[in-house]
Amino acid sequence: MSDTGATAVTTKPRGRVRWVICALLFSAVTLSYIDRLVLGVLKPQLTDLYGWTNAGYGDITGYFQVFYGFGFLAFGWLVDRIGPRLGYLIAVGTWTLGHFAQVLVTSTTGFALARIPLALGEAGTFPSALAAISQWFPRAERALAIGIVNAGANVGAIVTPLLIAFLIAGMQFDWRWAFVITGLFNLVWLAAWWKFYRKPADHPTVTRAERAWIEAEPQIDAGRATFRQVLGHRQTWAYMAGRFLIDPVWWTFLFWLPDFFNKQYGYDLKNFGPPLVAIYILADLGAVAGGWYSSHLIGRGGATGPARKRAMFICALFALPVMFAIRADDIWIAVGCIGLACAAHQGFSTNLFAMPGDLFPRYAQGTLIGLGGFAGAAGGFIASKSLGALLDRVGSYEPFFIACGLAYLLALLVTHVINPRYAPVNMSAPA
């Protein structure tokens, strides 16, 4: 058998606990992106106040990604062993400490150090979320659930500039309050997560029908996977290569778009909120649409691999216009090009993120997700450091936008060459 097939068609249950779980995961991703993006929104103001350079800001974002990558490795391994409930608790608690610590510093070096626990903790977001989705959603619903959760990143990116503009420009708060107020939201989420989340078999409110729907697809839960065992399979390298090639695009948009609008069009904290909101609304639509489309194909009886790859190919085509964003005379033309690329990224990554759940047993998925996150962070570090140096020396974003436009077609080609059959991994067999 060369591919995974669709989940057997059964009547969907009335129970909706799994979608409440999905909402909690969505809100966690939203909070994680708010916390990591506060600094990017404040960057023009802090640059004026403290004389930051592009290279210095590149160090902040670059080293954030270094520790984010190592955190992905750690949480991927940890979540496989302690599960998503406790894993998420540790992750959010750790990043909240780092988030609050940023009020104590003003230099780029200080922020780079203060954001280490933020990076380590936020690295646990997707290993924990994907592990929880694997526990609560069968394959036919998994990409849709991932798409919804992945859309939390865009909601966080939409909320952050509006919230920070309200607090700092509107209410005239000191910039430090942006970190304090957003950090308090995390404490509320931690209490809700710890009280509500359980495995389907242990959850007190899940119906028998919903549990049967979730567990209709056989899963292998027993076992342990080492990094060496997971790395011995080509499916792992396909996933890692895809993350290495596309994650830098998303990271750079997140951390540098406010600076781009400031330099290119003169927008500042008071007025670059609407362009960012428009971009990330498009990204939200892309996340959900990309997940829905492959899930729709699978639900109609299509094979999993071709469904995922078809969705990724369509997304890759939508990324191409971003190559011309730098030449747009009007900011809203640039917003349209960048917004399509962000939608393409989210739709593409939603299907790429489904690969661990599609092809690996549950006990190995966290390790694989950690390796993929490490690869993506490594690519992001290279991109961020390079962009900071490029802007200080050349002053143009054009090479970056050209690379963004081509990244997704290249990523799809590489993942297909490495993993053409999209075949499930047998962890008990020699690699």
Disulfide bonds with the S-S distance in Angstrom:
none
